[in-house]
Amino acid sequence: MKRDIAAPTEPTVEGSERTRSVRLGLAGLSLSILLSALGTSIANVGLPTLAHAFEASFQDVQWVVLAYLLAITALIVGVGRLSDIVGRRRLLLAGIATFTLASGLSGLAPTLWLLIVARAAQGLGAAIMMALTMALVAETVPKARTGSAMGLLATMSAIGTALGPSLGGALIAGFGWPALFFVNVPLGILTYVLAHRHLPADSQGTARAPARFDVPGTIVLALTLAAYALAMTIGRGHFGPLNIVLLLATALGSGLFVLVEAKAASPLVRLAMIRDPALSASLITNGLVCTVMMTTLVVGPFYLARTLGLDAAIIGLVMSVGPVVAAMSGIPAGRFVDRFGARPVMMVGLAATAVGAAALSMLPATLAIPGYLAPIAVVTAGYALFQAANNTAVMAGIGADRRGVVSGMLNLSRNLGLVTGASVMGAVFALASAASDIATAPPEAVASGMRVTFAVAAGLILLAIVVALAGQARTASSALPDDGR
């Protein structure tokens, strides 16, 4: 009798140790997402200081942000596929080390162009961290808790985005611009230690996969994505001949990539994956939703400043509400996914985002700050629900040998949506405002431009709902047994 009572003790202790290790490993993955998000948002606030410190133009210092963004966008799918071949844990550790070292070198850079090179290296590390975290969550966290883990990653991303401007401003004021990058070093070391000690070792099947890395496909895709990102960012929303040339290069590169992949023995992206209705629908909806989220960050400051007449300090506080709501919604969103399933939660998130965007398109300026914050809170909460559900649904249905590349594709669709939102939706806002300079446009013109822009944004979310429903219908029909007719 005593033996029967005492028998469960040892497995319980062992299970408790395993649970603790999983949690600490997840903490390391969450910190890697925080670092990659912080790497983007913290640098933007330092551009005026960097222009003064290096006696450079705004166009030159803008490359401090662009180099980071371009490296992530161009490399994220390639490093995801590489992890499927060489092992995700070892590549993630290399990415964390690269990011941390490049952060230190950025703070020490004596010239602007060395800083830009270091930022590109930092972007490489961030691409690895972003591409592999979701894949590693799918491998290390129990399936019943995957939604909660995905929600935690979304929360950390939102915290990094929200924290960047305020933390960056405080660091510049207290320690100068190098502190923008030095702050990542201790965080990077902590992330490395947690990942090294608590993430499970790569299995032999993963680490010694016979597949070869698709170098030609990776190069073509990287150049194509870089061309698109440059086309969307150069000129700050004003399209000229160079933007058109880059868009043509993007189209040609896309066609060439399909040809290369069709002939590759071990392709970077299997064309059959792109034709998969569930995956393609998830990627498209992810890009559309992220386009709308970036629209709130592009349009909001002008509406608050020009139409509501708020000063910079108040604008900063109001603009931080969206990321804070997203951060607070991330973990509950993940729990909803675990309890109710990914597909229903995804549709609720899309519906909430559409309702919030539609409310912003009908917003009367007389409602002032509360009238702006209420629909923004609905949009960001809907975004948190969608992200947790969409990421869980995609990663749950992917085999272990392709999780890295699919995780990279998910993050790529997010980045392309953010870039498109900043450029195309920014151009829609400027056009709808009918002003030569949006920074000096009359309050009524800015309010009108905002309403039109968010009407377009609501239309994009409705399109995302249609795509999601069509993807679910096609998946369900393909899953039906063939009755021979």
Secondary structure, 3 states (H helix, E strand, C coil): CHHHHHCCHHHHHHHHHHHHHHHHHHHHHHHHHHHHHHHHHHHHCCHHHHHHHCCCCHHHHCHHHHHHHHHHHHHHHHHHHHHHHHCHHHHHHHHHHHHHHHHHHHHHCCCHHHHHHHHHHHHHHHHHHHHHHHHHHHHHCCHHHHHHHHHHHHHHHHHHHHHHHHHHHHHHHHHCCCHHHHCHHHHHHHHHHHHHHHCCCCCHHHHCCCCCCCHHHHHHHHHHHHHHHHHHHCCCCCCCHHHHHHHHHHHHHHHHHHHHHHHCCCCCCCHHHHHCHHHHHHHHHHHHHHHHHHHHHHHHHHHHHHHCCCCHHHHHHHHHHHHHHHHHHHHHHHHHHHHHCHHHHHHHHHHHHHHHHHHHHCCCHHHHHHHHHHHHHHHHHHHHHHHHHHHHHHHHCCCHHHHHHHHHHHHHHHHHHHHHHHHHHHHHHHHHHCCCCHHHCCHHHHHHHHHHHHHHHHHHHHHHHHHHHHHHHHHHHHHCCCCCC
